[in-house]
Amino acid sequence: MTENVLLAFGLTLMAGLATGIGSFFALSTSTTNTKFLSFSLGFSAGVMIYVSMIEIFQKAKYTLTTALGIERGAWATVGGFIGGMILIALIDQFVPRQGNPHEIKKVEEMNTPGNSNKDPELMKIGIFTAMAIGIHNFPEGIAAFAATLQDPSIGVAIAIAIAIHNIPEGIAVAVPVYFATGSRSKAFKLSFLSGLSEPIGALVAFLILMPFLNDVLFGIIFAAVAGIMVFISLDGLLPAAKKYDEAHTSIFGLISGMALMAVSLLLFL
């Protein structure tokens, strides 16, 4: 269990700080590699959807039906799944549109003619975006942590998928902050720090949930994790991938993510 806890913290830290990778891309290139982003976002969605519906949801149902009986367990599984989607939907609903992490930003926006540095409104947008990403990623940290404790192989898959989808979120923070201040270091730091809510969510799960963890709570959390991952994929990753899309790149990424996840799960049978 101790090894799993350390792995869970490590994975959530890695996933959260991937926003720094997005910031690095934004600050070191003059154009957005749309094909790469489209494929990566589709790939991340494929991993999340497949592992959520084929593995996590089924594990949650098995755990809850074993603990509560077939009928009550099935209802608890569906309740947890829908509850996870409602939770992340509410978080998205209360995030200001200008700071919503699902709003697409491109590196080219830093060089748009007619704009100038030292723009306080852009700085405000950057800070809002960083805060929004922090709020949005907090439950993802809990999800990745809990999943790793229950099954490290699933935890690794979820953490990688989250890390991939955090890359464009890092761009979304870095673009307005750099454009507002003219400082690459400030843009990178704020983008990097916005990902820290992921390991903070893991820490909260460790300090608050760990003493109460049993089969029922694990099952409900697992079902909620599946709901959160599916919602993020359908509401955020796939629409973003389509906006960056070139010649069905996103769907190829989706299929590749599902195929890789399927093969990796089969190898661990």
C-alpha positions in Angstrom: 0.0 0.0 0.0 2.9 2.4 0.9 4.4 1.9 -2.6 1.1 2.5 -4.2 0.7 5.8 -2.3 4.1 7.0 -3.4 3.3 6.0 -7.0 -0.1 7.8 -6.8 1.5 11.0 -5.6 4.2 10.8 -8.3 1.7 10.2 -11.1 -0.6 13.1 -10.0 2.4 15.4 -9.8 3.6 14.4 -13.2 0.1 14.8 -14.7 -0.5 18.2 -13.1 2.9 19.7 -14.0 2.4 18.8 -17.7 0.9 22.3 -18.0 4.5 23.4 -17.9 5.1 21.4 -21.2 2.2 23.4 -22.8 3.8 26.6 -21.6 7.2 25.6 -23.0 5.6 24.9 -26.4 3.9 28.3 -26.3 7.0 30.2 -25.4 9.5 28.5 -27.6 7.6 28.2 -30.9 6.0 30.7 -33.2 3.2 28.5 -34.5 1.0 25.8 -33.0 1.5 22.2 -34.2 -2.2 21.6 -34.8 -1.7 18.1 -36.1 0.2 17.0 -33.0 -2.3 18.7 -30.7 -5.3 17.2 -32.5 -3.9 13.7 -32.5 -2.7 14.0 -28.8 -6.1 15.3 -27.6 -7.9 12.6 -29.5 -5.5 10.0 -28.2 -6.1 11.2 -24.6 -9.8 11.0 -25.1 -9.6 7.5 -26.5 -7.6 6.3 -23.5 -10.0 8.0 -21.0 -13.2 6.7 -22.6 -11.9 3.2 -23.1 -10.4 2.7 -19.6 -13.5 4.4 -18.0 -16.2 2.3 -19.7 -14.3 -1.0 -20.1 -12.2 -1.1 -16.9 -13.0 1.5 -14.3 -16.8 1.3 -14.5 -16.7 -2.5 -14.5 -14.4 -2.6 -11.5 -16.7 -0.2 -9.6 -19.7 -2.3 -10.4 -18.0 -5.5 -9.3 -16.8 -3.9 -6.0 -20.2 -2.4 -5.2 -22.3 -5.4 -6.1 -20.0 -7.6 -4.0 -20.4 -5.3 -1.0 -24.0 -4.2 -1.4 -25.7 -6.9 -3.4 -26.5 -7.0 -7.1 -29.4 -4.5 -7.2 -28.1 -1.9 -4.7 -24.6 -2.2 -6.1 -25.7 -1.6 -9.6 -27.7 1.5 -8.6 -24.7 2.8 -6.5 -22.4 2.3 -9.6 -24.7 4.3 -11.9 -25.2 6.9 -9.2 -21.5 7.4 -8.7 -20.9 7.6 -12.5 -23.6 10.2 -13.1 -22.5 12.0 -9.9 -19.0 12.3 -11.3 -20.3 13.8 -14.5 -22.5 16.3 -12.6 -19.6 17.3 -10.4 -17.2 18.2 -13.2 -20.1 19.8 -15.2 -20.9 22.1 -12.2 -17.2 23.0 -11.9 -17.2 23.9 -15.6 -20.4 25.9 -15.3 -19.1 28.2 -12.6 -15.8 28.9 -14.3 -15.9 32.2 -16.2 -15.9 31.7 -20.0 -12.7 33.7 -20.5 -10.9 31.5 -18.0 -12.4 28.2 -19.1 -9.6 25.6 -19.7 -11.6 24.2 -22.6 -11.3 27.5 -24.5 -8.8 27.0 -27.3 -5.6 29.1 -27.4 -2.9 29.1 -30.1 0.7 30.3 -29.9 0.0 32.6 -32.8 -2.3 34.7 -30.6 0.8 36.1 -28.9 1.8 37.7 -32.2 -1.5 39.1 -33.3 -1.0 42.5 -35.0 -2.5 45.5 -33.3 -2.0 44.2 -29.8 0.6 45.5 -27.3 2.3 44.2 -24.2 1.5 45.4 -20.7 -2.3 44.8 -21.2 -3.9 44.4 -17.7 -7.0 42.8 -19.2 -5.0 40.0 -20.7 -3.2 39.5 -17.4 -6.6 39.2 -15.8 -7.6 36.6 -18.3 -4.3 34.7 -17.7 -4.9 34.7 -14.0 -8.5 33.6 -14.4 -7.4 30.8 -16.7 -4.8 29.6 -14.2 -7.4 29.6 -11.4 -9.9 27.9 -13.6 -7.5 25.2 -14.5 -6.6 24.8 -10.8 -10.2 24.3 -9.8 -10.9 22.1 -12.8 -7.9 19.8 -12.1 -8.5 19.4 -8.4 -11.0 16.5 -8.7 -8.8 15.0 -11.4 -6.0 14.7 -8.9 -8.3 12.9 -6.5 -9.4 10.6 -9.3 -5.9 9.7 -10.4 -4.8 9.1 -6.8 -7.7 6.9 -5.9 -7.4 4.9 -9.1 -3.7 4.3 -8.6 -4.4 3.0 -5.1 -6.9 0.6 -6.3 -5.1 -0.5 -9.5 -1.7 1.0 -10.4 -2.0 0.0 -14.1 -5.2 2.0 -14.4 -3.7 4.9 -12.5 -0.8 5.1 -14.9 -3.2 5.2 -17.9 -5.4 7.9 -16.3 -2.3 10.0 -15.3 -0.9 9.9 -18.9 -4.2 10.8 -20.4 -4.6 13.8 -18.0 -1.0 14.9 -18.6 -1.7 15.0 -22.4 -4.8 17.1 -22.0 -3.0 19.4 -19.6 -0.6 20.5 -22.3 -3.1 22.8 -24.2 -4.2 24.1 -20.8 -0.7 25.2 -20.2 -0.8 27.1 -23.5 -4.1 28.7 -22.5 -2.4 30.2 -19.4 1.0 31.1 -21.0 -0.4 32.9 -24.1 -2.3 35.8 -22.3 0.2 36.2 -19.5 3.1 36.5 -21.8 1.2 38.9 -24.0 0.2 41.0 -21.0 3.6 41.2 -19.3 6.2 40.5 -22.0 7.8 38.1 -19.6 8.4 34.5 -20.6 9.4 33.5 -17.0 6.2 34.9 -15.5 4.1 33.1 -18.1 5.9 29.8 -17.5 5.7 30.1 -13.7 2.0 30.8 -13.6 1.3 28.0 -16.1 3.5 25.6 -14.2 1.9 26.5 -10.9 -1.6 26.1 -12.2 -1.0 22.4 -12.5 -0.2 22.0 -8.8 -3.9 21.6 -7.9 -3.5 18.0 -9.3 -1.1 16.8 -6.5 -3.0 19.0 -4.0 -6.1 17.0 -4.9 -4.2 13.8 -4.3 -3.0 15.2 -0.9 -6.6 16.0 0.1 -7.6 12.5 -0.9 -4.8 11.0 1.2 -5.5 13.1 4.3 -9.3 13.1 4.3 -10.4 10.0 2.3 -7.8 7.5 3.2 -9.0 6.9 6.8 -12.5 6.1 5.5 -11.6 4.0 2.5 -13.5 0.7 2.3 -14.9 -1.3 -0.6 -18.1 0.8 -0.8 -16.3 4.2 -0.9 -13.7 2.8 -3.3 -16.4 1.6 -5.6 -18.3 4.9 -5.6 -15.1 6.9 -6.2 -14.2 4.6 -9.0 -17.6 5.0 -10.6 -17.3 8.8 -10.2 -13.8 8.7 -11.7 -15.3 7.0 -14.8 -18.0 9.7 -15.1 -15.4 12.5 -14.7 -13.1 11.0 -17.4 -16.0 10.5 -19.8 -17.3 14.0 -19.3 -13.8 15.6 -19.8 -13.4 13.5 -23.0 -16.8 14.4 -24.6 -17.0 18.0 -23.4 -13.4 19.1 -23.6 -10.9 16.8 -25.3 -12.8 15.8 -28.4 -14.3 19.3 -29.2 -10.8 20.8 -28.8 -9.2 18.0 -30.9 -11.8 18.8 -33.7 -11.0 22.5 -33.6 -7.3 21.7 -34.2 -8.2 18.9 -36.6 -6.6 18.2 -40.0 -7.9 15.3 -42.2 -9.5 13.3 -39.4 -6.3 13.4 -37.2 -8.4 13.5 -34.0 -10.3 10.4 -34.8 -7.1 8.5 -35.7 -5.8 9.7 -32.3 -9.0 8.5 -30.6 -8.8 5.0 -32.2 -5.0 4.8 -31.4 -5.7 5.7 -27.8 -8.4 3.1 -27.4 -6.3 0.4 -29.2 -3.2 1.1 -27.1 -5.3 1.0 -23.9 -7.0 -2.2 -24.9 -3.7 -4.0 -25.7 -2.1 -2.7 -22.5 -5.0 -4.0 -20.4 -4.9 -7.4 -22.1 -1.1 -7.7 -21.4 -1.8 -7.3 -17.7 -4.5 -9.9 -17.6 
